[in-house]
Amino acid sequence: MTTVVLTIFVLVYLGMILGGLPFLQLDRTGVALLGAIAMIGTEAISVDAAAQAVHLPTVLLLFAFMVVSAQMQLGGFYDWVTLRLAGLKLGPPGLLAALVVVAGGLSAVFSNDVVCLAVAPVLVEACLRRRLDPVPFALALACAANIGSAATLIGNPQNMLIGQTLQLHFGGYMAEALLPVAVGLGLTWALVVLSVRGRWMLADGAAGPAPAGEAEAVPLDRWQTAKGLGVAAGVLLAFLFTDWPREVVALVGAGLLLMSRRMRSSRVLGLVDWELLVLFVGLFVVNAALQHTGLPQRLVADIAAHGVHLDQPGPMALATFVLSNIVSNVPAVMLLLPVATHPLDGPLLALVSTFAGNLFIVGSIANIIVVDAARRRGVVIDWRRHAALGVPVTLVTLGVVAAYLAWRLG
């Protein structure tokens, strides 16, 4: 049975690396789900044990904030912010700075993937209308959204998982993360400016504005937006100043938003990323089945016998960076959480796994969303163009995290 479990586990994480499995029309979510089914079908894990393996508070928290973000998207909030931002009477460096701050701030509350999904098409369109090269602004959006999302325990899926599993204090984590995130956003702006070398404008003959109707902005609904912002603010205040269960608070907030006389619940729920929720469930089951074999514990002990202690910040940071760029940040965090015992492992896992997502396009869903949005408008951002900024941003910002953690440990 151990051989069966290990085989299924390896195939699932091979799928995480490749984005699917050869000869099958499966994406990462399909691979994770099929792996969970295989574990249950071979009786490597019972149905009851599989149900217990799913960390329901994390899934519920993630779902609730997807509902909040959907409310903001349908209310036109993201498009309104993007258009107001693009209309500022600022030069390109000033506009870029405003974009980095806004994208980072929104991502800390409403999730980096959702912010990029809503902002990227409108941002590219706005840049083209101003005859600005949209590439540096699109790349800055992706990098800033990834970095900004690390500021809170609700900014991205892996942070939610880390916060819920390790039971981190919401305000305490923010106090640890704000300085590295703020410095990281500032350095991102500087690196983008340096990479542009003053060439902000589109070359003559480059792509012009989109045809009418393309990347059409959602009109601002003031009531729906105010409702969403009010609920989000209330939830955040409860996180900061009470010890109420976060998943319960967030679910109550989502329930309040679903009670609407004008906005159908089907529209809101249609924007929930159900595939991501299924991915979480599948990986929870697959990882639990492997844990039951005792193999991970023996592997950690063998590695420790050779002088590499994963429960120490240095090896943990290196393992997080490497795994995040091999299997993606959420699966990497799931693999490493069982050995996260150091007091700083929570902030370390969250910051390193999130910042590492800027390295290559495939390192973060936010990167893929931005690149796809630009491509649909005729603006091509290939892996080389992304890596030219993503690699230095990742290395520099991870250097900031390393320096901060060394200071905290000193």
BAMARKOL-771901 format. One line per 2 residues: number of its first residue (from 0); for each residue x, y, z of C-alpha. Coordinates in nm, 3 decimals, padded with zeros to 5 digits. Each point is the difference from the previous one (the first is absolute). Layout:
BAMARKOL-771901
NUM> X:Y:Z  ...
//
This chain:
BAMARKOL-771901
0> 00.000:00.000:00.000  00.288:00.236:00.071
2> 00.121:-00.051:-00.356  -00.348:00.078:-00.134
4> -00.025:00.318:00.207  00.346:00.116:-00.101
6> -00.073:-00.065:-00.369  -00.323:00.200:00.012
8> 00.171:00.280:00.193  00.286:00.023:-00.251
10> -00.242:00.008:-00.294  -00.208:00.273:00.164
12> 00.301:00.221:00.067  00.135:-00.070:-00.347
14> -00.329:00.142:-00.119  00.055:00.305:00.223
16> 00.337:00.053:-00.168  -00.118:-00.053:-00.358
18> -00.340:00.161:00.042  -00.162:-00.330:-00.098
20> 00.086:-00.357:-00.094  00.117:-00.124:-00.343
22> -00.269:-00.141:-00.230  -00.282:00.113:00.231
24> -00.207:00.318:-00.018  00.059:00.079:00.366
26> 00.110:00.327:00.155  00.142:00.031:00.353
28> -00.346:-00.010:00.155  -00.094:-00.312:-00.193
30> 00.323:-00.171:00.100  -00.051:00.080:00.369
32> -00.361:-00.121:-00.011  00.093:-00.319:-00.184
34> 00.279:-00.061:00.252  -00.244:00.033:00.290
36> -00.242:-00.237:-00.173  00.282:-00.250:-00.057
38> 00.104:00.016:00.367  -00.357:-00.068:00.112
40> -00.067:-00.259:-00.273  00.307:-00.205:00.092
42> -00.095:00.028:00.369  00.329:00.174:00.075
44> -00.218:00.234:00.203  -00.358:-00.050:00.115
46> -00.282:00.234:-00.091  -00.026:00.114:00.363
48> 00.376:00.062:00.021  -00.009:00.188:-00.331
50> -00.278:00.223:00.130  00.198:00.067:00.317
52> 00.310:00.079:-00.206  -00.171:00.295:-00.170
54> 00.073:00.309:00.208  -00.353:00.138:-00.016
56> 00.076:00.338:00.167  00.249:00.081:-00.278
58> -00.244:-00.103:-00.275  -00.284:00.201:00.157
60> 00.219:00.309:00.046  00.118:-00.018:-00.360
62> -00.357:-00.042:-00.127  -00.129:00.291:00.209
64> 00.260:00.241:-00.133  -00.069:-00.113:-00.355
66> -00.359:00.112:00.059  00.117:00.338:00.136
68> 00.230:00.050:-00.299  -00.278:-00.100:-00.242
70> -00.222:00.266:00.157  00.267:00.264:-00.060
72> 00.054:-00.115:-00.357  -00.370:00.000:-00.090
74> -00.041:00.339:00.165  00.259:00.147:-00.237
76> 00.238:00.098:00.280  00.317:-00.139:-00.157
78> -00.071:00.154:-00.340  -00.085:00.335:00.159
80> 00.327:00.001:00.196  00.200:-00.095:-00.310
82> -00.156:00.271:-00.216  00.045:00.264:00.270
84> 00.360:-00.111:00.037  00.067:00.014:-00.374
86> -00.157:00.344:-00.019  00.237:00.156:00.256
88> 00.199:00.293:-00.137  00.333:-00.163:00.078
90> 00.305:-00.082:-00.202  00.071:-00.368:-00.068
92> 00.223:-00.055:00.309  -00.261:00.163:00.224
94> -00.279:-00.201:-00.160  00.202:-00.317:00.050
96> 00.052:00.085:00.367  -00.373:00.053:00.048
98> -00.072:-00.331:-00.174  00.245:-00.191:00.221
100> -00.150:00.146:00.318  -00.362:-00.056:-00.105
102> 00.058:-00.353:-00.135  00.195:-00.099:00.310
104> -00.260:00.146:00.235  -00.299:-00.156:-00.174
106> 00.170:-00.338:-00.019  00.060:-00.002:00.375
108> -00.377:-00.002:00.053  -00.169:-00.135:-00.313
110> 00.257:-00.260:-00.123  00.267:00.050:-00.265
112> -00.161:-00.226:-00.262  -00.334:00.180:00.014
114> 00.162:00.344:-00.013  00.207:-00.096:-00.305
116> -00.300:-00.159:-00.172  -00.206:00.317:00.042
118> 00.269:00.265:-00.047  00.225:-00.138:-00.276
120> -00.236:00.035:-00.304  -00.104:00.354:00.094
122> 00.359:00.099:00.081  00.134:-00.120:-00.336
124> -00.282:00.182:-00.180  00.065:00.321:00.194
126> 00.374:-00.012:-00.073  -00.062:-00.044:-00.371
128> -00.237:00.296:-00.007  00.269:00.215:00.160
130> 00.255:-00.139:-00.249  00.198:-00.149:00.289
132> 00.177:-00.333:-00.039  -00.226:-00.229:00.205
134> 00.266:-00.267:00.064  00.182:00.164:00.295
136> -00.331:00.094:00.159  -00.142:-00.352:-00.047
138> 00.313:-00.159:00.147  -00.004:00.247:00.290
140> -00.364:-00.093:00.065  00.084:-00.370:00.025
142> 00.308:00.050:00.218  -00.169:00.252:00.230
144> -00.311:-00.215:00.037  00.210:-00.301:00.098
146> 00.213:00.197:00.247  -00.292:00.198:00.146
148> -00.202:-00.316:00.056  00.263:-00.116:00.249
150> -00.088:00.287:00.236  -00.297:-00.183:00.155
152> -00.122:-00.351:00.069  -00.283:00.046:-00.251
154> 00.196:00.139:-00.296  00.048:-00.332:-00.178
156> -00.097:-00.367:00.041  00.330:-00.119:00.146
158> -00.008:00.270:00.267  -00.351:-00.103:00.099
160> 00.118:-00.359:00.030  00.304:00.099:00.206
162> -00.197:00.228:00.230  -00.276:-00.252:00.065
164> 00.226:-00.303:00.042  00.256:00.167:00.226
166> -00.269:00.211:00.172  00.196:00.322:-00.054
168> -00.128:00.322:00.152  -00.129:00.226:-00.278
170> 00.146:00.323:00.136  00.320:-00.168:00.113
172> 00.064:-00.134:-00.348  -00.065:00.342:-00.155
174> 00.252:00.156:00.235  00.259:-00.251:-00.123
176> -00.083:00.030:-00.369  -00.063:00.372:-00.056
178> 00.364:00.111:-00.005  00.125:-00.263:-00.250
180> -00.308:00.058:-00.216  00.034:00.380:00.003
182> 00.370:-00.017:-00.085  -00.072:-00.263:-00.265
184> -00.260:00.222:-00.169  00.242:00.293:-00.002
186> 00.277:-00.209:-00.151  -00.241:-00.139:-00.261
188> -00.081:00.354:-00.111  00.372:00.085:-00.020
190> 00.086:-00.313:-00.198  -00.281:00.063:-00.251
192> 00.116:00.359:-00.049  00.359:-00.116:-00.052
194> -00.110:-00.266:-00.248  -00.196:00.249:-00.211
196> 00.299:00.237:-00.037  -00.224:00.293:-00.081
198> -00.181:-00.172:-00.290  -00.356:00.030:00.132
200> -00.186:00.082:-00.320  -00.120:-00.233:-00.274
202> 00.211:-00.002:-00.313  -00.153:00.143:-00.317
204> -00.222:-00.257:-00.167  -00.053:-00.203:00.316
206> -00.341:-00.134:00.096  -00.262:00.267:00.050
208> -00.311:00.016:00.216  -00.227:-00.300:00.013
210> -00.310:-00.009:-00.218  -00.322:00.119:00.158
212> -00.134:-00.244:00.253  00.329:-00.178:00.069
214> 00.115:00.000:00.365  -00.317:00.191:00.083
216> 00.003:00.123:00.358  -00.276:-00.103:00.241
218> -00.187:00.317:00.106  00.029:00.091:00.366
220> -00.297:-00.101:00.214  00.046:00.219:00.306
222> -00.237:-00.195:00.224  00.145:-00.344:-00.080
224> 00.353:00.136:00.034  -00.076:00.169:00.332
226> -00.164:-00.320:00.122  00.306:-00.206:-00.094
228> 00.246:00.248:00.149  -00.204:00.021:00.320
230> -00.005:-00.376:00.044  00.372:-00.029:-00.080
232> 00.083:00.273:00.252  -00.214:-00.167:00.266
234> 00.163:-00.336:-00.058  00.350:00.149:00.021
236> -00.082:00.182:00.323  -00.132:-00.324:00.147
238> 00.320:-00.177:-00.104  00.215:00.269:00.162
240> -00.185:00.062:00.325  -00.185:-00.321:00.088
242> 00.084:-00.366:00.040  -00.310:-00.114:-00.188
244> 00.071:-00.285:-00.248  00.106:00.165:-00.324
246> -00.183:-00.244:-00.223  -00.327:00.063:00.187
248> 00.038:00.379:-00.018  00.080:-00.015:-00.372
250> -00.293:-00.235:-00.070  -00.242:00.234:00.177
252> 00.134:00.285:-00.212  -00.045:-00.203:-00.317
254> -00.355:-00.088:00.106  -00.085:00.367:00.046
256> 00.121:00.074:-00.352  -00.201:-00.285:-00.150
258> -00.318:00.148:00.151  -00.071:00.251:-00.277
260> -00.321:00.117:-00.166  00.178:00.103:-00.321
262> 00.303:-00.224:-00.051  -00.077:-00.366:-00.063
264> 00.197:-00.242:00.212  00.072:-00.206:-00.313
266> 00.202:00.293:-00.140  00.208:00.024:00.314
268> 00.051:-00.375:00.035  00.088:-00.020:-00.369
270> 00.315:00.197:00.075  00.110:-00.232:00.281
272> 00.310:-00.197:-00.101  -00.146:-00.343:00.065
274> 00.297:-00.166:-00.171  00.239:00.146:00.257
276> -00.219:-00.130:00.282  -00.001:-00.348:-00.157
278> 00.380:00.021:-00.038  00.031:00.067:00.373
280> -00.229:-00.291:00.089  00.184:-00.240:-00.231
282> 00.345:00.091:00.131  -00.115:-00.022:00.361
284> -00.107:-00.362:-00.060  00.310:-00.097:-00.199
286> 00.238:00.150:00.257  -00.188:-00.161:00.290
288> 00.028:-00.344:-00.161  00.376:00.047:-00.034
290> 00.027:00.119:00.361  -00.172:-00.318:00.118
292> 00.282:-00.210:-00.152  00.263:00.170:00.219
294> 00.224:00.065:-00.302  00.017:00.381:00.039
296> 00.099:-00.031:00.365  00.277:-00.246:-00.086
298> 00.122:00.221:-00.284  00.020:00.304:00.227
300> 00.190:-00.204:00.258  00.245:-00.128:-00.264
302> 00.060:00.352:-00.129  00.057:00.122:00.356
304> 00.252:-00.278:00.052  00.204:00.156:-00.280
306> -00.003:00.338:00.173  -00.292:00.163:-00.184
308> -00.278:00.086:00.244  -00.316:00.108:-00.182
310> -00.145:00.133:00.323  00.266:00.273:-00.003
312> -00.062:00.327:-00.192  00.289:-00.028:-00.248
314> -00.075:-00.346:-00.141  -00.374:00.071:00.020
316> 00.038:00.318:-00.207  00.210:-00.179:-00.263
318> -00.242:-00.294:-00.019  -00.295:00.240:-00.032
320> 00.164:00.193:-00.283  00.098:-00.312:-00.195
322> -00.329:-00.185:00.044  -00.209:00.310:-00.077
324> 00.165:00.025:-00.341  -00.028:-00.373:-00.069
326> -00.349:-00.098:00.113  -00.153:00.351:00.058
328> -00.042:00.178:00.333  -00.317:-00.162:00.136
330> 00.122:-00.363:-00.041  00.343:00.105:00.133
332> -00.153:00.151:00.312  -00.213:-00.311:00.057
334> 00.310:-00.217:-00.014  00.200:00.216:00.242
336> -00.262:00.087:00.261  00.040:-00.327:00.194
338> 00.362:00.093:00.081  -00.068:00.371:00.066
340> 00.071:00.014:00.374  00.224:00.305:00.038
342> -00.179:00.316:00.128  00.094:00.187:-00.319
344> -00.090:-00.282:-00.240  -00.348:00.144:-00.061
346> 00.117:00.342:-00.127  00.294:-00.168:-00.174
348> -00.219:-00.244:-00.192  -00.249:00.273:-00.094
350> 00.256:00.257:-00.114  00.239:-00.232:-00.183
352> -00.266:-00.207:-00.178  -00.180:00.317:-00.113
354> 00.306:00.201:-00.107  00.140:-00.305:-00.182
356> -00.305:00.009:-00.229  00.146:00.297:-00.189
358> 00.295:-00.199:-00.135  -00.163:-00.140:-00.315
360> -00.342:00.034:-00.164  -00.111:-00.345:00.120
362> 00.101:00.078:00.359  -00.329:00.175:00.074
364> -00.354:-00.007:-00.134  00.005:00.381:00.020
366> 00.287:00.008:-00.251  -00.189:-00.226:-00.241
368> -00.316:00.212:00.030  00.187:00.321:-00.084
370> 00.190:-00.153:-00.292  -00.321:-00.149:-00.145
372> -00.187:00.331:00.036  00.278:00.183:-00.186
374> 00.013:-00.267:-00.272  -00.372:00.033:-00.068
376> 00.064:00.367:-00.075  00.290:-00.080:-00.232
378> 00.275:00.077:00.252  00.241:-00.291:00.021
380> 00.193:-00.063:00.322  00.210:-00.313:-00.047
382> 00.192:-00.180:00.273  00.322:00.186:-00.081
384> -00.162:00.341:00.035  -00.160:-00.106:00.326
386> 00.317:-00.160:00.136  00.201:00.313:-00.078
388> -00.199:00.169:00.276  -00.131:-00.296:00.200
390> 00.342:-00.149:00.079  00.157:00.319:00.144
392> -00.323:00.088:00.187  -00.010:-00.347:00.155
394> 00.367:-00.007:00.098  00.001:00.352:00.142
396> -00.325:-00.037:00.195  00.102:-00.340:00.137
398> 00.324:00.167:00.106  -00.213:00.247:00.196
400> -00.186:-00.288:00.165  00.328:-00.174:00.086
402> 00.143:00.319:00.152  -00.319:00.061:00.199
404> -00.014:-00.356:00.134  00.371:00.009:00.087
406> -00.064:00.321:00.193  -00.296:-00.158:00.180
408> 00.202:-00.308:00.087  00.295:00.207:00.117
//
